[in-house]
Amino acid sequence: MSIRARFRLAYPAFTLEVDVDLPGRGVTVLFGRSGSGKTTLLRCIAGLEETADGLLVVNGETWQDGARRLPRHRRAIGYVFQEARLFPHLSVAANLDFGRRRIAASERSVSLAQAVELLGIAHLLERRTEHLSGGERQRVAIARALATSPRLLLMDEPLAALDHARKQEILPYLERLHDELAIPVLYVSHSPDEVARLADQIVVIEAGRVVAQGPLSETLARVDLPLRLGEDVGVVFTGTVLERDAEWHLARVGFAGGEVWVRDGGAAVGRSVRLRILARDVSIARSRHDDVSIMNLLPATVITHAAEDHPAIALVQLRVGSTPLLARLTRHSAQRLELAPGLPVWAQVKAVALVG
């Protein structure tokens, strides 16, 4: 299962020139600065942009090639915009039914009841959309997109218009979609937090071109990307809760390469969780030091390092078992420690965040 997308579209400011193979399941985040071409690529996939030079194959179905171009209304796509774009004169239930009625009964794979339950909006069904909060409106918009039983769900910065509290309200629902539905999602964002919580794969776009793509953990750990995340640079990987310490409110999480202690977020023992470690929270030692306050001391190997945006700072890529890790330190420290590829070191991890 895969999505093949090839488009070339010239604008005065830049030219979109993309040729990618994307997974046909899970969440792929299109990531980049504003104006890099993320939304343009999404619109090409949706059929909203006229592109003579284009190819789009979604899980074996050709939607566009040199010989034909399937019109927008015949593409089995659900599209969620930054703004909810609901019908203000209709109730929530009527908005959802509008989406459902677009699809023949024989082609419906997501029931209205399932969409309502996944987004937690049963108590809103009789209300007019003009009386909903921003977060509620966006949850209804996502449910309406699901009600069309799409083969591909496109989400264009669906949280960008919301404040922090409303974003935190919606993110758990998006995580449920990720966990419970088999519909592939292309999700446009420039938020590292959304990437950390939702992405399986990431495509980094710069000036209309793809500069990196791949599994989230491996791609975020690269030190050669032209697109930096500043203080948010770091890695995300999956682990399993092994133990919960009620006395100290901590949880022990195992991953492919070791174990770390994190603040107990309530996840049950045996549950799979996402971990995020920022490069600024990792220091490096040539030998193990147990007389420090840092709990997480991990044997690691230096892979490579590169200069950061500031000439005084270096970004070091490590590997803990099979799991990549990044550390930010001064170039002076890197030289003093004589860091070189293949060198065994100890990664001292000051903070680990549970993100999902």
Secondary structure, 3 states (H helix, E strand, C coil): CEEEEEEEEECCCCEEEEEEEEECCCEEEEECCCCCCHHHHHHHHHCCCCCCCEEEEECCEEEECCCCECCHHHCCEEEECCCCCCCCCCEHHHHHHHHHCCCCHHHCCCCHHHHHHHHCCHHHCCCEHHHCCHHHHHHHHHHHHHHCCCCEEEEECCCCCCCHHHHHHHHHHHHHHHHHCCCCEEEEECCHHHHHHHCCEEEEEECCEEEEEEEHHHHHCCCCCCCCCHHHCEEEEEEEEEEEECCCCEEEEEECCEEEEEECCCCCCCCEEEEEEEHHHEEEECCCCCCCCCCEEEEEEEEEEEECCCCCEEEEEEEECCEEEEEEEEHHHHHHCCCCCCCEEEEEECCCEECC
